[in-house]
Amino acid sequence: MDLIQTYSEPELVLLLQQRSQTAFSYLYDHYTGALHTVILSIVGEEELANDVLQEVFVKIWRQMGSYDASKGRLFTWMLNIARNAAIDMVRSRQFQNGKQNRELNEDVYGAAGSTEKKIEHIGLRKLVQGLKPEWRNLVELSYFEGYTQDEISKMLDIPLGTVKTRLRSGLQALRQLLQND
Amino acid sequence: MDIPSYISSGAIESYVLGLSDAAEIAEINALRLEYPQIEAAIQDFEKSIEKHALQTAKQPAAEIKQVLMARLKTEFAQIDPAIAEGNNDPQTSIAPVVPISQSNAGSIFKYLSIAAMVLLIASAGLNFYFYQQFQTANNRYSALLIQKNSLEANMNGVQTKMLDMYQSMQMMGDPAMVKVMLPGTKGKEQNMATVYWDSRSKDVYLLPNKLPQPQSNKQYQLWAMVDGKPVDAGMISDCSGLCKLKNIPRAEAFAITLETMGGSSTPNMDQLFVLGKVG
Protein backbone atom coordinates (compact mmCIF):
# COMPACT_ATOMS: atom_id res chain seq x y z
CA MET A 1 0.00 0.00 0.00
CA ASP A 2 2.86 2.33 -0.69
CA LEU A 3 1.00 3.23 -3.81
CA ILE A 4 -0.31 6.76 -3.55
CA GLN A 5 -3.95 6.40 -4.37
CA THR A 6 -6.14 9.35 -5.22
CA TYR A 7 -9.90 9.25 -5.02
CA SER A 8 -12.65 11.25 -6.64
CA GLU A 9 -14.91 12.88 -4.08
CA PRO A 10 -17.86 10.46 -4.61
CA GLU A 11 -15.49 7.46 -4.35
CA LEU A 12 -13.98 8.81 -1.18
CA VAL A 13 -17.40 9.46 0.38
CA LEU A 14 -18.63 5.98 -0.54
CA LEU A 15 -15.52 4.32 0.92
CA LEU A 16 -15.81 6.36 4.09
CA GLN A 17 -19.44 5.37 4.44
CA GLN A 18 -18.25 1.75 4.10
CA ARG A 19 -15.86 2.46 7.00
CA SER A 20 -12.67 2.11 4.98
CA GLN A 21 -9.56 2.77 7.04
CA THR A 22 -7.53 3.52 3.92
CA ALA A 23 -10.03 6.14 2.80
CA PHE A 24 -10.06 7.73 6.24
CA SER A 25 -6.29 7.85 6.30
CA TYR A 26 -6.35 9.52 2.89
CA LEU A 27 -9.01 12.00 4.03
CA TYR A 28 -6.92 12.90 7.06
CA ASP A 29 -3.71 13.35 5.10
CA HIS A 30 -5.44 15.42 2.48
CA TYR A 31 -7.46 17.79 4.67
CA THR A 32 -5.90 17.89 8.12
CA GLY A 33 -3.75 20.93 7.37
CA ALA A 34 -6.65 22.94 5.96
CA LEU A 35 -8.93 22.08 8.90
CA HIS A 36 -6.16 22.60 11.41
CA THR A 37 -5.60 26.12 10.06
CA VAL A 38 -9.29 26.99 10.33
CA ILE A 39 -9.49 25.64 13.89
CA LEU A 40 -6.30 27.38 14.94
CA SER A 41 -7.53 30.67 13.48
CA ILE A 42 -10.57 30.42 15.76
CA VAL A 43 -9.15 28.98 19.02
CA GLY A 44 -5.79 30.76 18.76
CA GLU A 45 -3.74 28.14 20.66
CA GLU A 46 -1.86 25.25 19.11
CA GLU A 47 -2.54 22.71 21.87
CA LEU A 48 -6.22 23.49 22.01
CA ALA A 49 -6.42 23.39 18.22
CA ASN A 50 -4.90 19.89 18.22
CA ASP A 51 -7.57 18.64 20.65
CA VAL A 52 -10.33 20.18 18.56
CA LEU A 53 -8.86 18.78 15.36
CA GLN A 54 -8.94 15.26 16.75
CA GLU A 55 -12.56 15.65 17.86
CA VAL A 56 -13.44 17.09 14.47
CA PHE A 57 -12.06 14.05 12.62
CA VAL A 58 -13.91 11.71 14.99
CA LYS A 59 -17.12 13.67 14.26
CA ILE A 60 -16.49 13.58 10.52
CA TRP A 61 -15.90 9.83 10.70
CA ARG A 62 -18.97 9.10 12.78
CA GLN A 63 -21.32 11.48 10.95
CA MET A 64 -20.24 10.43 7.47
CA GLY A 65 -23.58 8.70 6.96
CA SER A 66 -25.39 12.03 7.20
CA TYR A 67 -23.23 13.81 4.64
CA ASP A 68 -25.39 14.80 1.64
CA ALA A 69 -23.39 15.59 -1.51
CA SER A 70 -26.32 17.50 -3.01
CA LYS A 71 -26.05 20.07 -0.21
CA GLY A 72 -22.39 20.90 -0.79
CA ARG A 73 -18.85 19.69 -1.26
CA LEU A 74 -17.24 17.38 1.27
CA PHE A 75 -14.78 20.07 2.32
CA THR A 76 -17.56 22.61 2.88
CA TRP A 77 -19.30 20.11 5.17
CA MET A 78 -16.09 19.34 7.08
CA LEU A 79 -15.22 23.03 7.31
CA ASN A 80 -18.56 23.74 8.99
CA ILE A 81 -18.02 20.91 11.45
CA ALA A 82 -14.53 22.25 12.25
CA ARG A 83 -15.69 25.84 12.61
CA ASN A 84 -18.58 24.88 14.91
CA ALA A 85 -16.36 22.66 17.05
CA ALA A 86 -13.73 25.40 17.37
CA ILE A 87 -16.31 28.03 18.32
CA ASP A 88 -17.84 25.62 20.86
CA MET A 89 -14.39 25.10 22.37
CA VAL A 90 -13.80 28.86 22.67
CA ARG A 91 -17.22 29.32 24.24
CA SER A 92 -16.73 26.57 26.82
CA ARG A 93 -13.25 27.93 27.68
CA GLN A 94 -14.72 31.38 28.16
CA PHE A 95 -17.37 29.86 30.38
CA GLN A 96 -14.80 27.98 32.48
CA ASN A 97 -12.70 31.11 32.84
CA GLY A 98 -15.69 33.07 34.01
CA LYS A 99 -15.53 35.29 31.01
CA GLN A 100 -19.25 34.95 30.57
CA ASN A 101 -19.68 37.56 33.29
CA ARG A 102 -17.94 40.17 31.23
CA GLU A 103 -19.94 42.63 29.28
CA LEU A 104 -20.46 41.28 25.79
CA ASN A 105 -19.60 44.64 24.22
CA GLU A 106 -16.33 44.85 26.09
CA ASP A 107 -15.40 41.35 25.03
CA VAL A 108 -16.23 42.02 21.41
CA TYR A 109 -14.30 45.23 21.15
CA GLY A 110 -11.50 43.80 23.23
CA ALA A 111 -11.16 40.83 20.91
CA ALA A 112 -11.62 42.81 17.72
CA GLY A 113 -9.21 45.48 18.87
CA SER A 114 -6.36 43.25 19.95
CA THR A 115 -6.26 40.73 17.14
CA GLU A 116 -3.17 42.18 15.48
CA LYS A 117 -0.43 40.00 16.97
CA LYS A 118 -2.43 36.82 17.56
CA ILE A 119 -1.81 33.43 16.01
CA GLU A 120 -5.37 33.71 14.68
CA HIS A 121 -4.21 35.63 11.64
CA ILE A 122 -3.78 32.66 9.37
CA GLY A 123 -5.79 31.20 6.53
CA LEU A 124 -9.12 32.76 5.73
CA ARG A 125 -8.97 34.92 8.83
CA LYS A 126 -5.80 36.51 7.52
CA LEU A 127 -7.59 37.32 4.29
CA VAL A 128 -10.46 38.88 6.23
CA GLN A 129 -8.04 41.43 7.69
CA GLY A 130 -7.88 42.95 4.21
CA LEU A 131 -11.55 43.93 4.35
CA LYS A 132 -12.57 47.44 5.31
CA PRO A 133 -13.17 47.68 9.09
CA GLU A 134 -16.99 47.82 9.18
CA TRP A 135 -17.16 44.63 7.12
CA ARG A 136 -14.22 42.95 8.78
CA ASN A 137 -15.70 43.37 12.23
CA LEU A 138 -18.99 41.73 11.21
CA VAL A 139 -17.27 38.82 9.46
CA GLU A 140 -15.04 38.33 12.51
CA LEU A 141 -17.96 38.35 14.94
CA SER A 142 -20.23 36.08 12.94
CA TYR A 143 -17.88 33.66 11.20
CA PHE A 144 -14.94 33.39 13.57
CA GLU A 145 -16.65 34.07 16.89
CA GLY A 146 -20.00 32.52 16.15
CA TYR A 147 -22.35 35.31 17.20
CA THR A 148 -25.77 35.34 15.57
CA GLN A 149 -26.77 38.40 13.59
CA ASP A 150 -29.36 39.15 16.23
CA GLU A 151 -26.70 39.11 18.96
CA ILE A 152 -24.41 41.31 16.86
CA SER A 153 -27.25 43.77 16.26
CA LYS A 154 -27.73 44.10 20.05
CA MET A 155 -24.01 44.20 20.87
CA LEU A 156 -23.17 46.89 18.36
CA ASP A 157 -26.53 48.62 18.60
CA ILE A 158 -27.02 48.48 14.84
CA PRO A 159 -30.40 47.49 13.30
CA LEU A 160 -30.60 43.80 12.34
CA GLY A 161 -31.27 44.67 8.69
CA THR A 162 -28.07 46.75 8.54
CA VAL A 163 -26.06 43.93 10.15
CA LYS A 164 -27.40 41.53 7.52
CA THR A 165 -26.67 43.86 4.58
CA ARG A 166 -23.20 44.80 5.77
CA LEU A 167 -22.25 41.22 6.54
CA ARG A 168 -23.35 40.14 3.08
CA SER A 169 -21.38 42.99 1.48
CA GLY A 170 -18.37 41.91 3.53
CA LEU A 171 -18.74 38.30 2.37
CA GLN A 172 -19.10 39.46 -1.21
CA ALA A 173 -15.87 41.44 -0.84
CA LEU A 174 -14.22 38.38 0.73
CA ARG A 175 -15.13 36.42 -2.35
CA GLN A 176 -13.33 38.99 -4.49
CA LEU A 177 -10.25 38.73 -2.26
CA LEU A 178 -10.32 34.93 -2.57
CA GLN A 179 -10.45 35.13 -6.34
CA ASN A 180 -7.56 37.61 -6.48
CA ASP A 181 -5.50 35.77 -3.88
CA MET B 1 -36.22 36.47 -10.38
CA ASP B 2 -33.12 38.65 -10.81
CA ILE B 3 -30.44 35.96 -10.74
CA PRO B 4 -27.33 38.16 -11.17
CA SER B 5 -28.31 40.43 -8.31
CA TYR B 6 -29.14 37.43 -6.12
CA ILE B 7 -25.71 35.99 -6.92
CA SER B 8 -24.01 39.25 -6.02
CA SER B 9 -26.07 39.77 -2.85
CA GLY B 10 -23.75 37.79 -0.58
CA ALA B 11 -26.51 35.23 0.13
CA ILE B 12 -24.47 32.44 -1.48
CA GLU B 13 -21.33 33.19 0.56
CA SER B 14 -23.43 33.37 3.72
CA TYR B 15 -24.96 29.97 2.88
CA VAL B 16 -21.67 28.24 2.10
CA LEU B 17 -19.99 29.59 5.23
CA GLY B 18 -22.86 28.40 7.40
CA LEU B 19 -24.07 31.87 8.40
CA SER B 20 -27.61 31.63 6.99
CA ASP B 21 -30.69 31.00 9.10
CA ALA B 22 -33.09 28.12 8.41
CA ALA B 23 -35.37 30.17 6.13
CA GLU B 24 -32.45 31.42 4.02
CA ILE B 25 -31.06 27.89 3.75
CA ALA B 26 -34.44 26.53 2.63
CA GLU B 27 -34.72 29.31 0.04
CA ILE B 28 -31.31 28.72 -1.47
CA ASN B 29 -31.74 24.93 -1.43
CA ALA B 30 -34.78 25.45 -3.65
CA LEU B 31 -33.13 28.09 -5.85
CA ARG B 32 -30.01 26.01 -6.56
CA LEU B 33 -32.20 23.28 -8.00
CA GLU B 34 -34.08 25.72 -10.19
CA TYR B 35 -31.29 27.98 -11.45
CA PRO B 36 -28.07 26.42 -12.77
CA GLN B 37 -26.29 29.81 -12.46
CA ILE B 38 -26.95 29.79 -8.71
CA GLU B 39 -25.76 26.19 -8.40
CA ALA B 40 -22.62 27.11 -10.34
CA ALA B 41 -21.98 30.18 -8.16
CA ILE B 42 -22.32 28.04 -5.01
CA GLN B 43 -19.87 25.46 -6.35
CA ASP B 44 -17.42 28.18 -7.45
CA PHE B 45 -17.38 29.73 -4.01
CA GLU B 46 -17.05 26.34 -2.32
CA LYS B 47 -14.11 25.51 -4.56
CA SER B 48 -12.36 28.81 -3.97
CA ILE B 49 -12.76 28.43 -0.20
CA GLU B 50 -11.40 24.88 -0.41
CA LYS B 51 -8.53 25.91 -2.67
CA HIS B 52 -7.54 28.75 -0.38
CA ALA B 53 -7.77 26.52 2.69
CA LEU B 54 -5.55 23.88 1.07
CA GLN B 55 -3.05 26.54 -0.02
CA THR B 56 -2.83 28.08 3.44
CA ALA B 57 -2.87 24.69 5.19
CA LYS B 58 -0.62 24.39 8.21
CA GLN B 59 0.06 20.75 9.14
CA PRO B 60 -0.58 19.76 12.76
CA ALA B 61 1.75 17.58 14.84
CA ALA B 62 2.25 14.14 13.27
CA GLU B 63 1.30 12.18 16.40
CA ILE B 64 -2.30 13.40 16.15
CA LYS B 65 -2.92 10.96 13.32
CA GLN B 66 -1.54 8.03 15.31
CA VAL B 67 -3.73 8.89 18.30
CA LEU B 68 -6.73 9.32 16.05
CA MET B 69 -6.22 6.06 14.13
CA ALA B 70 -5.76 4.15 17.41
CA ARG B 71 -8.90 5.72 18.78
CA LEU B 72 -11.00 4.74 15.76
CA LYS B 73 -9.34 1.32 15.33
CA THR B 74 -12.42 -0.62 16.34
CA GLU B 75 -14.69 1.40 14.09
CA PHE B 76 -12.97 0.62 10.80
CA ALA B 77 -14.34 -2.14 8.57
CA GLN B 78 -12.49 -5.41 9.23
CA ILE B 79 -12.00 -5.91 5.53
CA ASP B 80 -11.10 -2.56 4.05
CA PRO B 81 -13.39 -1.91 1.05
CA ALA B 82 -10.65 0.27 -0.49
CA ILE B 83 -8.32 -2.71 -0.84
CA ALA B 84 -8.84 -4.99 -3.84
CA GLU B 85 -10.54 -8.27 -2.98
CA GLY B 86 -8.32 -11.34 -2.57
CA ASN B 87 -5.58 -9.23 -1.04
CA ASN B 88 -3.61 -11.29 1.44
CA ASP B 89 -2.26 -8.35 3.32
CA PRO B 90 -1.53 -9.71 6.83
CA GLN B 91 -2.67 -6.38 8.24
CA THR B 92 -6.17 -7.22 7.09
CA SER B 93 -6.20 -10.80 8.31
CA ILE B 94 -5.01 -9.93 11.81
CA ALA B 95 -7.41 -7.03 12.09
CA PRO B 96 -8.95 -6.98 15.58
CA VAL B 97 -12.33 -8.54 16.05
CA VAL B 98 -14.90 -5.85 16.72
CA PRO B 99 -16.81 -6.76 19.87
CA ILE B 100 -20.55 -7.22 19.40
CA SER B 101 -21.36 -4.93 22.29
CA GLN B 102 -19.53 -2.03 20.72
CA SER B 103 -22.00 0.76 20.13
CA ASN B 104 -21.20 2.94 17.20
CA ALA B 105 -23.55 4.25 14.55
CA GLY B 106 -22.25 1.74 11.99
CA SER B 107 -22.99 -1.39 13.96
CA ILE B 108 -26.32 -0.04 15.17
CA PHE B 109 -27.34 0.41 11.56
CA LYS B 110 -26.06 -3.09 10.84
CA TYR B 111 -28.21 -4.62 13.57
CA LEU B 112 -31.15 -2.45 12.65
CA SER B 113 -30.91 -3.57 9.05
CA ILE B 114 -30.65 -7.22 10.10
CA ALA B 115 -33.69 -6.76 12.34
CA ALA B 116 -35.53 -5.04 9.50
CA MET B 117 -34.65 -7.91 7.17
CA VAL B 118 -35.90 -10.50 9.66
CA LEU B 119 -39.14 -8.57 10.11
CA LEU B 120 -39.53 -8.26 6.36
CA ILE B 121 -39.09 -12.01 5.84
CA ALA B 122 -41.49 -12.80 8.68
CA SER B 123 -43.99 -10.38 7.25
CA ALA B 124 -43.66 -11.88 3.78
CA GLY B 125 -44.23 -15.35 5.26
CA LEU B 126 -47.32 -14.16 7.11
CA ASN B 127 -48.57 -12.47 3.97
CA PHE B 128 -48.30 -15.76 2.10
CA TYR B 129 -50.02 -17.66 4.92
CA PHE B 130 -52.85 -15.13 5.17
CA TYR B 131 -53.25 -15.11 1.41
CA GLN B 132 -53.67 -18.90 1.44
CA GLN B 133 -56.19 -18.65 4.27
CA PHE B 134 -58.03 -15.99 2.35
CA GLN B 135 -58.11 -18.15 -0.81
CA THR B 136 -59.50 -21.13 1.12
CA ALA B 137 -62.15 -19.00 2.80
CA ASN B 138 -63.04 -17.38 -0.50
CA ASN B 139 -63.46 -20.78 -2.21
CA ARG B 140 -65.64 -22.03 0.62
CA TYR B 141 -67.71 -18.90 0.46
CA SER B 142 -68.27 -19.30 -3.30
CA ALA B 143 -69.29 -22.94 -2.82
CA LEU B 144 -71.74 -21.96 -0.08
CA LEU B 145 -73.15 -19.21 -2.25
CA ILE B 146 -73.84 -21.67 -5.09
CA GLN B 147 -75.39 -24.13 -2.66
CA LYS B 148 -77.57 -21.44 -1.16
CA ASN B 149 -78.79 -20.32 -4.60
CA SER B 150 -79.72 -23.84 -5.65
CA LEU B 151 -81.48 -24.46 -2.33
CA GLU B 152 -83.38 -21.26 -2.80
CA ALA B 153 -84.40 -22.25 -6.34
CA ASN B 154 -85.52 -25.68 -5.08
CA MET B 155 -87.50 -24.11 -2.34
CA ASN B 156 -89.25 -21.76 -4.74
CA GLY B 157 -90.25 -24.76 -6.86
CA VAL B 158 -91.53 -26.61 -3.82
CA GLN B 159 -93.41 -23.54 -2.68
CA THR B 160 -95.12 -23.13 -6.05
CA LYS B 161 -96.06 -26.81 -6.04
CA MET B 162 -97.40 -26.52 -2.53
CA LEU B 163 -99.49 -23.53 -3.48
CA ASP B 164 -100.91 -25.42 -6.47
CA MET B 165 -101.69 -28.38 -4.25
CA TYR B 166 -103.35 -26.16 -1.72
CA GLN B 167 -105.50 -24.55 -4.41
CA SER B 168 -106.35 -28.02 -5.75
CA MET B 169 -107.40 -29.15 -2.29
CA GLN B 170 -109.56 -26.09 -1.90
CA MET B 171 -111.26 -26.87 -5.21
CA MET B 172 -111.77 -30.56 -4.33
CA GLY B 173 -113.40 -29.51 -1.10
CA ASP B 174 -115.67 -26.99 -2.84
CA PRO B 175 -119.35 -28.27 -2.72
CA ALA B 176 -120.04 -26.64 -6.09
CA MET B 177 -117.51 -29.00 -7.71
CA VAL B 178 -119.07 -32.02 -9.43
CA LYS B 179 -116.81 -34.99 -8.94
CA VAL B 180 -116.76 -37.56 -11.74
CA MET B 181 -114.85 -40.77 -11.12
CA LEU B 182 -113.22 -42.26 -14.22
CA PRO B 183 -112.35 -45.94 -13.48
CA GLY B 184 -110.18 -48.01 -15.79
CA THR B 185 -111.79 -49.68 -18.77
CA LYS B 186 -111.83 -53.39 -19.34
CA GLY B 187 -108.31 -54.79 -19.34
CA LYS B 188 -107.03 -51.50 -17.87
CA GLU B 189 -108.75 -51.69 -14.47
CA GLN B 190 -105.70 -50.58 -12.54
CA ASN B 191 -106.05 -47.09 -14.12
CA MET B 192 -108.00 -44.27 -12.57
CA ALA B 193 -108.68 -40.56 -12.93
CA THR B 194 -111.08 -38.00 -11.44
CA VAL B 195 -112.73 -35.04 -13.16
CA TYR B 196 -113.73 -32.02 -11.09
CA TRP B 197 -116.30 -29.98 -12.95
CA ASP B 198 -117.14 -26.54 -11.69
CA SER B 199 -120.94 -26.35 -11.82
CA ARG B 200 -120.87 -22.53 -11.94
CA SER B 201 -118.08 -21.74 -14.43
CA LYS B 202 -118.22 -25.14 -16.21
CA ASP B 203 -114.43 -25.33 -16.10
CA VAL B 204 -113.06 -28.84 -16.09
CA TYR B 205 -110.18 -29.96 -13.85
CA LEU B 206 -108.56 -33.35 -13.88
CA LEU B 207 -106.74 -35.33 -11.26
CA PRO B 208 -104.78 -38.14 -12.96
CA ASN B 209 -104.86 -40.51 -9.98
CA LYS B 210 -103.28 -43.39 -11.77
CA LEU B 211 -102.24 -43.40 -15.40
CA PRO B 212 -99.13 -45.10 -16.85
CA GLN B 213 -96.30 -42.77 -17.90
CA PRO B 214 -96.86 -42.11 -21.64
CA GLN B 215 -94.10 -42.48 -24.24
CA SER B 216 -92.38 -39.23 -25.08
CA ASN B 217 -94.30 -38.82 -28.37
CA LYS B 218 -97.69 -39.60 -26.78
CA GLN B 219 -100.04 -37.56 -24.64
CA TYR B 220 -103.33 -38.27 -22.79
CA GLN B 221 -106.39 -36.41 -24.03
CA LEU B 222 -109.68 -35.87 -22.15
CA TRP B 223 -112.93 -36.19 -24.03
CA ALA B 224 -116.39 -35.07 -23.01
CA MET B 225 -119.33 -37.11 -24.34
CA VAL B 226 -121.93 -34.60 -25.50
CA ASP B 227 -125.12 -36.08 -27.03
CA GLY B 228 -123.18 -39.35 -27.62
CA LYS B 229 -120.36 -37.63 -29.48
CA PRO B 230 -116.80 -37.12 -28.15
CA VAL B 231 -115.73 -33.49 -27.75
CA ASP B 232 -112.11 -32.51 -27.05
CA ALA B 233 -111.81 -31.38 -23.43
CA GLY B 234 -108.07 -30.68 -23.43
CA MET B 235 -104.61 -32.21 -23.29
CA ILE B 236 -103.23 -33.51 -20.03
CA SER B 237 -99.74 -32.24 -19.42
CA ASP B 238 -97.47 -32.68 -16.41
CA CYS B 239 -99.19 -30.63 -13.75
CA SER B 240 -99.00 -30.71 -10.01
CA GLY B 241 -102.32 -31.22 -8.34
CA LEU B 242 -105.28 -30.54 -10.60
CA CYS B 243 -104.79 -29.87 -14.31
CA LYS B 244 -107.04 -27.14 -15.57
CA LEU B 245 -108.55 -28.19 -18.88
CA LYS B 246 -111.21 -26.75 -21.18
CA ASN B 247 -114.61 -25.28 -20.43
CA ILE B 248 -117.32 -27.85 -21.10
CA PRO B 249 -120.90 -26.53 -20.69
CA ARG B 250 -122.60 -29.87 -21.02
CA ALA B 251 -121.56 -33.56 -20.94
CA GLU B 252 -122.90 -36.98 -20.09
CA ALA B 253 -119.55 -38.70 -19.59
CA PHE B 254 -115.77 -38.15 -19.67
CA ALA B 255 -113.05 -40.40 -21.07
CA ILE B 256 -109.29 -40.35 -21.51
CA THR B 257 -107.43 -41.78 -24.51
CA LEU B 258 -103.74 -41.90 -25.33
CA GLU B 259 -103.10 -39.87 -28.48
CA THR B 260 -100.06 -38.64 -30.37
CA MET B 261 -98.44 -35.56 -28.91
CA GLY B 262 -100.64 -32.46 -29.41
CA GLY B 263 -103.92 -34.41 -29.49
CA SER B 264 -106.40 -35.61 -32.13
CA SER B 265 -109.79 -34.41 -33.36
CA THR B 266 -111.36 -37.84 -32.83
CA PRO B 267 -110.45 -40.25 -30.04
CA ASN B 268 -108.46 -43.40 -30.73
CA MET B 269 -110.88 -45.87 -29.11
CA ASP B 270 -108.22 -48.64 -28.99
CA GLN B 271 -106.33 -46.55 -26.55
CA LEU B 272 -109.21 -45.75 -24.18
CA PHE B 273 -107.82 -45.82 -20.65
CA VAL B 274 -110.57 -44.58 -18.36
CA LEU B 275 -114.26 -43.73 -18.72
CA GLY B 276 -116.85 -42.38 -16.26
CA LYS B 277 -120.42 -41.11 -16.43
CA VAL B 278 -121.53 -37.84 -14.92
CA GLY B 279 -123.95 -38.10 -11.98
Interface residues (C-beta under 8 A of the other chain):
Chain A: M1 Q5 L15 Q18 R19 S20 Q21 T22 A23 F24 S25 Y28 D29 Y31 T32 G33 A34 L35 H36 T37 V38 L40 A49 N50 L53 Q54 F57 V58 W61 R62 G65 K71 G72 R73 F75 T76 L79 N80 R83 N84 I122 G123 L124 K126 L127 S142 Y143 Q149 L167 R168 S169 G170 L171 Q172 L174 R175 L178 Q179 D181
Chain B: S8 S9 G10 A11 E13 S14 V16 L17 G18 L19 D21 N29 I42 Q43 F45 E46 K47 S48 I49 E50 H52 A53 L54 Q55 T56 A57 K58 Q59 P60 A61 I64 K65 V67 L68 M69 R71 L72 E75 F76 A77 D80 P81 A82 I83 D89 N104 A105 G106 F109
